[in-house]
Amino acid sequence: GRVVVSMLPIMPKFVIGWVARRYVAGKDLESAVKVMKKLELESACTTLDVLGEEISTLEEADFFVEEYRRAIFAINKENLNANISIKPTAFGLLLDREKGLENISKICELAAKNDIFVRLDMEDHRVTQDTIDVVIEMHSRNLTNVGCVLQSRLFRTKKDIKNLCESLKGHADFRLCKGIYLEPKEISHTNYQSIVDSFCSDIDLALDLDAYVGIASHDMKILNYSKEALKKRNLGPNQEDLREHSSKNRVGKGSGYEFQFLLGVRGNVRRNLASEGHLTRVYIPYGSQWYEYSMRRLRENPDIAWHVFKAMIFPWSNSCLLYTSDAADEEDSVDLGGRRI
């Protein structure tokens, strides 16, 4: 993987584009909307994400504010069952905290008026606490349509779950994932089994503390564990969420939980879950920065670069997951034309 990463600067852009097109909805909002409509025919909800993250000037944040406004209006106009996902650093949070909060608040307020949930995406450990603080700040402004992503590979995540559930009461809403960033071993789990074990125990904890849980994984061990954990708590298809402090009647949400997937990954598993009555959601990234985003992900995680290389040389064994936190798992697979590989 490291060898492949070293070759990226001389690799033609179209090669990266060839791999990424399965996992990106397109360069513009119109392309993303088409994909979202198609997925709704498969009983899937969606989360729309404008590609791009940490910026160098506050002027760059204006683009994201305007593009997310367009996204919210498009979701409303097309009557789509969709959330939006934003990266706080793209709104200037690290450059000017007050301005960043103002930008984020504008979008959260507009989304609330249109009954749209806002997910704050989680970036590397430098901004974990800042992102959590933004969620708490938005809720203090009565914007309860806001939640964040928590990464189970981090040691701190269980404490974060407890603190957020205590602060937000029944409005705590997490997207739990493994986490794509290869964090230092001093602050994170670094091997497959320990990450899986941490993820499963995080699911238990979040459910027991009455949070709404988006289970975001393509790992069958985690998905099977999740189904059993839900069953033990009388949660599942056509079952009312009877947990004492859970928030009821969330617009576009399931009964206490949902299963989340990335575009282009494990469609067969997602469709099976939907056929069983579970709410499923697909993450829809789009935008002109698809190339920069892909390159950053490849550099951050060389294991993904190795999957890209295999996909190029052995296309029939395509297990490249540019946008998945499970990319390095040998147990993972993807759905290509109806057959699992």
Secondary structure, 3 states (H helix, E strand, C coil): CHHHHHHHHHCCHHHHHHHHCCCCCCCCHHHHHHHHHHHHCCCEEEEEEECCCCCCCHHHHHHHHHHHHHHHHHHHHCCCCEEEEECHHHHCCCCCHHHHHHHHHHHHHHHHHCCCCEEECCCCHHHHHHHHHHHHHHHHCCCCCEEEEEECCECCHHHHHHHHHHHHHHHCEEEEECCCCCCCCCCECCCHHHHHHHHHHHHHHHHHCCCEEEEECCCHHHHHHHHHHHHHCCCCCCCCCCCCCCCCCCCCCCCCEEEEEECCCCHHHHHHHHHCCCCEEEEEEECCCHHHHHHHHHHHCHHHHHHHHHHHHCHHHCCCCCCCCCCCCCCCCCEECCEEC
